[in-house]
Amino acid sequence: MKVVVVGAGVGGLAAARGLHRDGHAVVVLEEAPALRASGGAVTLWPGATAVLDDLEVGAERLGRRLARMERRSPDGRPLLSLDLRAAGGAVVTVPRGHLVDALAAGATRSLVRTGTRCAGLSEGAEDEDGGGGGRPAVLLDGGGRAEADVVVGADGARSAVRAALHGDALRPTGATTWQLPPLPTGTAVDDGDTCLLLVGRAGMLGLNPCGDGLVQVWWDVRRPPALDAGAGSLGVPEEPADLVRRLFGGWRAPEARAALALLDDPRARLTAYERGTYRVHRPWGRGRATLLGDAAHAVPPALAQGTNQALEDAAALTRALRRPSAAADPAAALRAYERASHPRTALVSEASRREPTGRVLPEALLRAVPDRAATALLRGWLRATSDRTTGERTAGHRTSGDRAA
């Protein structure tokens, strides 16, 4: 089949790589003039690292495998520790650029048409039986169209394909994540294997080693930025570094002070990620068009699941279109993919919207939770939010996606 994927992010490239491997004719349309290999780092949970293994993209070669995740107070007192070695597979932090480059390497890169913006979607006429089997086409900015047997909208939280299918907009949560590019902090975190989360009334600070002595640093701010400083039309303060210094300047943990010191580094450009959510439609596609990743179910980064769910979607879509019946009825194959993915993505969407990792809880309560119990809860959560189970690494394995069709 000919498949047009809109969006060359992690999810779109992963889907393109898997579909191309299976013999489909794939074209990826990306509106940026080049692949966007910049940005911060992403945390990959065991399900996502397994998907990447299937695609012959070894996550551990691209970043840092993590052994622990620790929650601490703003002054550095330990409150809770999770053993990530017991998560059911590798947990890896990878600079996003490394992951994009690895997914795009080889044949996949030649499939990407950059500088090509999607302006809309033509879904095509229905079949005689009303099955929605007409060939869709992506309408291109400036004229022209890209016809296909299947269209996949993997174009992010402000997806043009989603707008054509549903017309609903991203709903802001009233919080923002301010993120730095990976940089060394001058602390033990740099070459360690522990993710630190410091939570206080101002919000949350995260420090996550991602390999080569670099650390991903971010601050989660609960209140809308527009309330903190003179904001422009997008609600972004004029001086984000001053906002972060004011909110987190009183935190005494050495890592918190080291993170703030990075704001003086000329390489340290703060990027704002407005935290928002979508309704997870059921189904989220129509006819021979479907969605993937944030276009289907944008979630706040509170649980580090956005990239993971996009990779899970890419694997589920690839499995659905691999079945012999898919060529005869692509629309039915896409609905099977959506049905199989919906429970997982709806759970992640609802949990992420509640922002559990950044909640201020009594320190005595957190210290009373045994680390072993907290680790067991994490492992259960990861199983519930992944189509992969421990030890499954082959491209042809059976999963909930296969059973649901």
Secondary structure, 3 states (H helix, E strand, C coil): CEEEEECCCHHHHHHHHHHHHCCCEEEEECCCCCCCCCCCEEEECHHHHHHHHHCCCCHHHHCEECCEEEEECCCCCEEEEEEHHHCCCCCEEEEHHHHHHHHHCCHHHHCEECCCCEEEEECCCCCCCCCCCCCCEEEECCCCEEECCEEEECCCCCCHHHHHHCCCCCEEEEEEEEECCCECCCCCCCCCCEEEEEEECCEEEEEEEEECCEEEEEEEECCCHHHCCCECCCCCECCHHHHHHHHHCCCCCHHHHHHHHHHHCCCCCCEEEEEEECCCCCCCCECCEEECCHHHHCCCHHHCCHHHHHHHHHHHHHHHHHCHHHCCCHHHHHHHHHHHHHHHHHHHHHHHHCCHHHCCCCHHHHHHCCHHHHHHHHHHHHHHCCCCCCCCCCCCCCCHHHHHC
